[in-house]
Amino acid sequence: MNGLVKTGIAGLDEVLHGGIPRNNNLIVEGPPGSGKTTLGLGFIYHGALDHDEPGAIVSFELDPAKLLRDAAGFDWDLQGMIDQGKIKIIQTSPAVLLSEFRSADGAFAASLVEMGAKRLLIDGLTPLRLYAEVNDMPFREDVHLLIEGLTRLGVTTMVTAEKDESITGVLAHERFVFDTIISLTREEQRRRVQRRLTVMKSRGQDFIGGSHTMRIEPGVGVHVYRRAQSRPLTSEIQPTSEERLSTGSPAIDKMMDGGIYKGSVTLVSGISGTGKTVLSVQFLTNAIREGHKTLLVSLDEHQAQLTRNAKSLGFDIQAAVDAGDMFIHYESPLELELDVHFDRIVKLVEEHGIDCVVFDSIAVYEMTSRNEVADYLYALATFFKNRLATTLFNYESPELLGVSQISEELKGSHLVDNIVLLNYVEVSTILRRAIAVPKVRGSRNLQVTREYTIGVGGLLLIDESDSEQSGAVPQLPFSSYYGLLSRSPSRQSPLIEEAMVKGDPLPESQDLPLEQPR
């Protein structure tokens, strides 16, 4: 009775903190197509293959040929296990099985003892219920008879059952008598099928509650991805550093009082085309020069397109990828599942020791699952903070400041340490780009709005410090205007007014120096 039995189902043992207590009786419930039989097959097959625990499969509906076919679809050599005597398929009827359990020395029990069975799959409980109803027999008594028989056999048993959607308020009796209940769901969202797994109860152990993403994958079978929010804290004290990392732009670093603290989370918000991805590549390129391993999680552009666009600005990210200093992970938003996505990122980061990460763009998460995005972003931020990894969240905001939308919909502005706003400003029919840094935790950031351009080297801020021609029009330095962030800047200039009154030509615009790229 001691110890835990590993189910062998990818990810499920992690949810169960190592496995299930030996000799527990499990019930796996769910609607048709949710993966009950596949999960049960994996439980028996991997038990025999990986843990040297022979098992038997009792089927009322599927014949052995179909079970073998389904197993072959996952590259499982079920027939080989049968030939070795490690797995046995028994096709029978509910009446025969119940009669066997009424006898202490029936042929069924003898066959399990003969093969040394440690696991048993009964697929499924619904035929037993229908048999009892047709024969006007109390199903509750049959359930107790089944549980007593399984206990005598001394095997860890999994029973599948169709979920009775008609039950409202009153739980089916079998839920009370089984030790462990695993509930599977299958639902369609935006024409995509999503499967979820929830451990409802499991006597004698703790487990990770809540709904976990479940997939049926080729060559794997059932794969459970624990929910991202369930990652345990490694320490009550969050790692903190006094070290700062450069954004790749000395002028932006100055605005942030010296750069970005190592281990912090920075939100870069802006309208499309303002240079969020450019700033990300600029930051990662500089981080590589300083000896960091980097990751760009792209949800908008493929690697080839990113490489081409970066090359036009003087960034050779393909060389960084080839050298193993930068990893680019692309996933299509169309089939994105947050728990699966999180698991892949975590494995990349832990395997390669990555400590600088960019997500471009987190607006995709909102599109994928609006109800879960806030918790998911918090889980991402917490994971990277605990690793003291420096993180950039890019967010494409259709509004001007990008702060109210983040606060209202993503609920994300409170969990980031720094906020960088990129925006367009219209000045005399010309769109110019503006950057502001309204928030930098633990710093005295400059509360100013600066103009920048995008060129070789990334974001290049325009230097207004040497400007003395403050009355020049129509393109004046930003320091000559008010209300830039409102996109309706205004300025009263004696030179302009005098020229307009006299009908004289307006003064020429002044050419201002650009920041030198790193």
RATA-V880367 format. One line per field, one symbol per residue. phi: phi as a letter, one per 40 degrees, with the letter a starting at -180 (. if undefined). psi: psi as a letter, one per 30 degrees, with the letter a starting at -180 (. if undefined). A space follows every 50 residues. Layout:
phi=???
psi=???
//
This chain:
phi=.cgbcccgcdgcccccfhibddgcbbbbbicdgchccccccccccccccc bfbdabbbbcbccdcccccccccbgcccccccccgcbbbbbabdcccccc ccbcbccccccccccgcbbabbbaccdccccccccfbccdcccccccccc cccgbcbbbcaccccccbgbcccccccccbbbbbbbbbbfgbcbbbbbcc aacgacaccgcbcbbbbcgbgcbbbccdccccccacbcdbbccbbccgbd ccdcccghhbccgcbbcbbacdgchcccccccccccccccgccbabcbbb bcccccccccccbgbccccccccgcbbbbbbcccbcbcccdccccdcccc cbgcbbbbbbbcccccccaccbccccccccccdccccfccbbbcbcbccc cgccccccccfbcccccbbbbbacbcbfgbcbcbbabcaacgabcccbbb cabbachhcbcccbcccbccccbcbccdccbbgcccgbcbabbdcccccc ccgccccccbcbcccccc
psi=fllkkkffkkfeeeeghfalkkgkjkkjlllkgfgeeeeeeeeeefeeef ghjllkkkkfekleeeeeeeeffghkieeeeeefgfkkkjkaleeeeeee ffkfhleeeeeeeefhkflkkjiafeeeeeeeeeghkjeeeeeeeeeeee eefhljkkklkkkjffjjekkkeffefkekkkkkljlkkhgkkkklkkje ljkgllljllkkkkljkkfebkkkjkkefgklkfkfjkkkkfkkkkffje eeeefghgakkkglkkkjkllkgfgeeeeeeeeeeeeefgglklkjjkge kleeeeeeeeefggkifeeeeefgfkkkjkkkfegkkeeeeeeeeeeeee eghkgkkkjjlffeeeeejeffeeeeeeeeeeeeefghkkkkjkjjkfld fgeeeeeeefhfffflekkkkklkkjjhgkklkkkkifkjkglilkilkl kllkakfbkjkkjgfgkfifgklfjllfffllheffgiklkjkeeeeeee efglkklllkkkklkkl.
//
